[in-house]
Amino acid sequence: MQDIKTVGIISKPNADLAPALLRSLLAWLGERGIGVRLDSVSAAYLDRHDGIDRVHVPDGVQLIIVLGGDGTLLSAARSIGGRDVPLFAVNLGSLGFLTAITEESVFPELQRMLDGEHRIGKRRMLRCELWRGDTMIASYDALNDVVLSKAAIARVIDLEVHWNEHFIGNYKADGLIVSTPTGSTAYSLAAGGPIIFPQVEAMTLTPICPHMLTNRPVIVPDTGEITVWARSEDEGTFLTVDGQVGQPLKHDDRVVCRRSEFSLQLVRPPGMLFFDVLRQKLKWGER
């Protein structure tokens, strides 16, 4: 990794711990001659007026510090837009499967970055395309998942699912989650899906409250495409990407999911491995 000369900072709104940590961060970075680019939320915490839109924070930086929880990290991942910039994610939330760096370890871990002792984990993203007839009307890159869910109260939706040329089945359910291995510990896990090691090259289909109890989660290789046809009436189904962006679907819209060409780079504490995080967050092994 190239020398760190400029750092971008993206912060979660309404985070009580953020203002004090930001002041300490800017002082620490300034002492080492490292410039900063603040998003508008970070700037507001410091009563500054030089904040910029998140999508422009990655321009010309060698590292992005994310202060918040997994939701803030997902937003930052979209802001990067495939650029080769690692994320240093600090957990100011409660759960935080992805934001493994604690507030107490921020400065020791940053010093490791400067000393070249960092460990970076790559997380493959998921490409999602929304097609209406022969026209692609939207595309997204997701770190966690793509979700098709019901838009109306107390009404199941109809979905037809294929992997490549293989017909998987028809689902009558509250929805369907297409997740990456990274997203396997997010919404998919809450819906009964499996936990998948991050480096496994796979996608998971997890139905949400299916009408048929025999509809179970399915894991498929990410070398192919998952196509989901919305068979419900117009705007009866809603597409959501990483729980943050999306839109209603029309009858016979199709959502195509495949492995993205982009991977997210996450700075990981040297002593924190995947199963360490699971034991800590899910309370495994407690007596």
C-alpha positions as CSV (number, residue, x, y, z in Angstrom):
1,M,0.0,0.0,0.0
2,Q,1.2,3.5,-0.8
3,D,2.2,6.0,1.9
4,I,-0.7,7.6,3.6
5,K,-0.7,11.3,2.9
6,T,-4.5,12.1,3.0
7,V,-7.3,10.3,4.9
8,G,-11.0,10.5,4.3
9,I,-13.4,10.4,7.2
10,I,-17.1,9.3,7.0
11,S,-19.2,9.5,10.2
12,K,-22.5,8.2,11.4
13,P,-25.1,10.9,12.2
14,N,-26.2,11.3,15.8
15,A,-23.3,9.3,17.2
16,D,-22.5,10.6,20.7
17,L,-18.9,9.3,20.7
18,A,-18.1,10.8,17.3
19,P,-17.3,14.5,18.1
20,A,-14.6,13.8,20.8
21,L,-13.1,11.0,18.7
22,L,-13.0,13.2,15.6
23,R,-11.1,16.0,17.5
24,S,-8.6,13.4,18.7
25,L,-8.2,11.9,15.2
26,L,-7.6,15.2,13.5
27,A,-5.0,16.2,16.1
28,W,-3.3,12.8,15.8
29,L,-3.3,12.9,12.0
30,G,-2.1,16.6,12.0
31,E,0.9,15.7,14.2
32,R,2.0,13.3,11.5
33,G,1.4,15.6,8.6
34,I,-1.6,13.7,7.2
35,G,-4.3,15.7,5.5
36,V,-8.1,15.0,5.9
37,R,-11.2,15.1,3.8
38,L,-14.4,15.2,5.9
39,D,-17.8,14.2,4.9
40,S,-20.6,16.7,5.8
41,V,-21.6,14.8,8.9
42,S,-18.0,14.8,10.2
43,A,-17.6,18.5,9.5
44,A,-20.8,19.3,11.3
45,Y,-19.7,17.5,14.4
46,L,-16.7,19.9,14.5
47,D,-18.7,23.0,13.5
48,R,-16.8,23.2,10.3
49,H,-18.1,24.2,6.9
50,D,-15.7,22.4,4.6
51,G,-17.5,19.0,4.6
52,I,-18.1,17.3,1.3
53,D,-20.6,14.8,-0.1
54,R,-19.6,11.2,0.7
55,V,-19.2,10.2,-2.9
56,H,-16.3,12.7,-3.2
57,V,-14.5,11.8,0.1
58,P,-12.5,9.0,-1.6
59,D,-10.9,11.4,-4.2
60,G,-7.2,11.5,-3.7
61,V,-7.1,9.6,-0.4
62,Q,-5.1,6.5,0.6
63,L,-7.4,5.5,3.5
64,I,-11.0,6.1,4.6
65,I,-11.8,6.0,8.3
66,V,-15.4,5.1,9.0
67,L,-16.9,6.1,12.4
68,G,-20.2,4.3,13.1
69,G,-21.7,0.8,12.7
70,D,-22.1,-1.6,9.9
71,G,-24.8,0.6,8.3
72,T,-22.3,3.5,8.0
73,L,-19.8,1.1,6.5
74,L,-22.3,-0.1,3.9
75,S,-22.9,3.5,2.9
76,A,-19.1,4.2,2.7
77,A,-18.7,1.1,0.5
78,R,-21.1,2.4,-2.0
79,S,-19.3,5.8,-1.9
80,I,-16.0,4.3,-2.9
81,G,-17.5,3.1,-6.2
82,G,-14.9,0.5,-6.9
83,R,-11.8,2.6,-6.1
84,D,-8.8,0.9,-4.6
85,V,-9.0,2.5,-1.1
86,P,-9.1,0.5,2.1
87,L,-11.7,1.2,4.8
88,F,-10.6,1.5,8.5
89,A,-14.0,0.8,10.2
90,V,-14.4,1.9,13.8
91,N,-17.4,0.5,15.7
92,L,-19.4,3.2,17.4
93,G,-22.6,1.0,17.2
94,S,-23.8,-2.0,19.1
95,L,-23.3,-5.1,17.0
96,G,-20.9,-4.4,14.2
97,F,-19.8,-7.6,12.4
98,L,-17.8,-5.6,9.9
99,T,-16.7,-2.7,12.1
100,A,-14.3,-4.7,14.2
101,I,-12.0,-1.9,15.4
102,T,-13.0,-0.5,18.8
103,E,-12.8,3.1,19.9
104,E,-10.1,2.1,22.4
105,S,-7.9,0.6,19.7
106,V,-8.2,3.3,17.0
107,F,-4.8,4.9,17.5
108,P,-2.7,1.7,17.9
109,E,-4.3,0.3,14.8
110,L,-3.7,3.5,12.8
111,Q,-0.1,3.4,13.9
112,R,0.2,-0.2,12.6
113,M,-1.2,1.1,9.3
114,L,1.5,3.7,9.1
115,D,4.1,1.1,10.0
116,G,3.0,-1.2,7.3
117,E,1.8,-3.9,9.7
118,H,-1.8,-3.8,8.7
119,R,-3.9,-6.8,7.6
120,I,-6.5,-6.2,4.9
121,G,-9.4,-8.5,4.2
122,K,-11.0,-8.4,0.8
123,R,-14.8,-8.8,0.6
124,R,-16.3,-9.5,-2.8
125,M,-19.4,-7.4,-3.7
126,L,-22.6,-8.3,-5.5
127,R,-23.7,-6.7,-8.7
128,C,-27.4,-6.2,-9.1
129,E,-29.2,-5.1,-12.2
130,L,-32.9,-4.3,-12.6
131,W,-34.3,-5.1,-16.0
132,R,-37.7,-4.0,-17.4
133,G,-38.1,-5.8,-20.7
134,D,-34.9,-5.2,-22.7
135,T,-34.0,-2.1,-20.7
136,M,-31.7,-2.0,-17.7
137,I,-33.3,0.7,-15.6
138,A,-30.9,0.6,-12.5
139,S,-27.8,-1.1,-11.3
140,Y,-26.2,-1.4,-7.9
141,D,-23.2,-2.9,-6.1
142,A,-24.0,-4.5,-2.7
143,L,-21.7,-5.6,0.0
144,N,-24.3,-7.5,2.1
145,D,-27.4,-8.3,0.2
146,V,-30.2,-7.6,-2.4
147,V,-33.7,-8.1,-1.0
148,L,-37.0,-8.4,-2.8
149,S,-39.8,-7.9,-0.2
150,K,-43.5,-7.2,-0.1
151,A,-44.6,-3.6,-0.5
152,A,-48.1,-4.2,0.8
153,I,-49.2,-5.0,4.3
154,A,-50.1,-8.7,5.0
155,R,-49.6,-9.8,1.4
156,V,-47.1,-12.4,0.2
157,I,-45.4,-11.8,-3.1
158,D,-44.7,-14.2,-6.1
159,L,-41.1,-14.7,-7.2
160,E,-39.7,-17.0,-9.9
161,V,-36.0,-17.8,-9.3
162,H,-33.3,-19.1,-11.7
163,W,-29.6,-19.8,-11.4
164,N,-28.1,-19.6,-14.9
165,E,-30.3,-21.8,-17.1
166,H,-31.5,-23.8,-14.1
167,F,-35.0,-23.1,-12.7
168,I,-34.8,-23.2,-8.9
169,G,-38.5,-22.6,-8.0
170,N,-41.4,-20.3,-7.4
171,Y,-41.6,-18.6,-4.0
172,K,-44.7,-17.3,-2.3
173,A,-43.2,-15.4,0.6
174,D,-42.7,-12.2,2.4
175,G,-39.5,-11.8,0.4
176,L,-36.2,-13.3,-0.8
177,I,-32.7,-12.3,0.2
178,V,-29.7,-12.8,-2.2
179,S,-26.7,-12.4,0.0
180,T,-22.9,-12.4,-0.2
181,P,-20.8,-14.3,2.3
182,T,-20.3,-11.0,4.0
183,G,-24.0,-10.5,4.2
184,S,-24.6,-14.0,5.6
185,T,-24.3,-12.5,9.1
186,A,-26.8,-9.8,8.4
187,Y,-30.5,-10.0,7.3
188,S,-30.0,-13.5,5.9
189,L,-28.9,-14.8,9.3
190,A,-32.0,-13.3,10.9
191,A,-34.2,-15.0,8.3
192,G,-32.6,-18.4,9.1
193,G,-29.8,-18.4,6.5
194,P,-26.4,-20.1,7.0
195,I,-23.2,-18.3,8.1
196,I,-20.7,-18.5,5.3
197,F,-16.9,-17.9,5.6
198,P,-16.0,-14.6,3.8
199,Q,-13.7,-16.2,1.3
200,V,-16.2,-18.8,0.1
201,E,-17.1,-18.0,-3.5
202,A,-20.9,-18.3,-3.2
203,M,-24.3,-16.5,-3.1
204,T,-27.1,-17.5,-0.8
205,L,-30.9,-17.4,-1.5
206,T,-32.8,-17.1,1.8
207,P,-36.6,-16.9,1.7
208,I,-38.4,-14.6,4.2
209,C,-41.3,-16.3,5.9
210,P,-42.1,-18.6,2.9
211,H,-45.7,-19.9,2.5
212,M,-44.2,-23.4,1.8
213,L,-42.1,-24.5,4.8
214,T,-40.1,-26.7,2.4
215,N,-38.6,-23.5,0.8
216,R,-35.2,-23.5,2.5
217,P,-32.0,-21.4,2.0
218,V,-29.9,-22.4,-1.0
219,I,-26.2,-21.8,-1.6
220,V,-25.0,-21.5,-5.2
221,P,-21.6,-20.7,-6.7
222,D,-21.0,-17.1,-7.5
223,T,-19.6,-18.1,-10.9
224,G,-23.2,-17.9,-12.3
225,E,-26.1,-15.5,-12.2
226,I,-29.2,-15.5,-10.1
227,T,-32.3,-14.1,-11.8
228,V,-35.4,-13.3,-9.8
229,W,-38.7,-12.5,-11.7
230,A,-41.2,-10.3,-9.9
231,R,-44.6,-12.0,-10.7
232,S,-46.7,-9.9,-8.4
233,E,-48.7,-6.9,-9.5
234,D,-47.0,-3.5,-10.2
235,E,-45.3,-2.1,-7.1
236,G,-46.3,-5.1,-5.0
237,T,-42.6,-6.0,-4.7
238,F,-39.9,-3.7,-3.4
239,L,-36.1,-4.0,-4.2
240,T,-33.7,-3.0,-1.5
241,V,-29.9,-3.0,-1.7
242,D,-27.9,-3.2,1.5
243,G,-31.0,-2.0,3.4
244,Q,-30.4,1.5,2.2
245,V,-31.3,2.1,-1.4
246,G,-33.9,0.6,-3.8
247,Q,-37.2,1.1,-5.6
248,P,-40.6,-0.6,-6.3
249,L,-40.8,-3.2,-9.1
250,K,-43.4,-3.7,-11.8
251,H,-45.0,-7.0,-12.8
252,D,-42.4,-9.2,-14.7
253,D,-39.4,-7.0,-13.8
254,R,-36.4,-9.1,-13.3
255,V,-33.5,-8.7,-10.9
256,V,-30.1,-10.2,-12.0
257,C,-27.4,-10.8,-9.4
258,R,-23.8,-11.8,-10.1
259,R,-20.4,-11.4,-8.6
260,S,-19.2,-7.9,-8.9
261,E,-15.8,-7.0,-10.3
262,F,-15.2,-4.9,-7.2
263,S,-14.0,-6.0,-3.8
264,L,-14.0,-4.0,-0.6
265,Q,-10.8,-3.8,1.3
266,L,-11.3,-3.8,5.1
267,V,-8.5,-3.2,7.5
268,R,-8.6,-5.9,10.1
269,P,-7.0,-6.0,13.6
270,P,-4.1,-8.5,13.4
271,G,-5.5,-10.6,16.3
272,M,-9.1,-10.6,15.2
273,L,-10.1,-13.5,12.9
274,F,-13.6,-14.3,11.5
275,F,-14.5,-16.9,14.2
276,D,-13.2,-14.5,16.9
277,V,-15.8,-12.0,15.7
278,L,-18.5,-14.6,15.6
279,R,-17.8,-15.7,19.2
280,Q,-17.7,-12.1,20.4
281,K,-20.9,-10.9,18.6
282,L,-23.0,-14.1,18.9
283,K,-21.8,-15.0,22.4
284,W,-20.6,-18.4,21.3
285,G,-18.6,-20.4,23.8
286,E,-19.8,-18.4,26.8
287,R,-20.3,-20.4,30.0
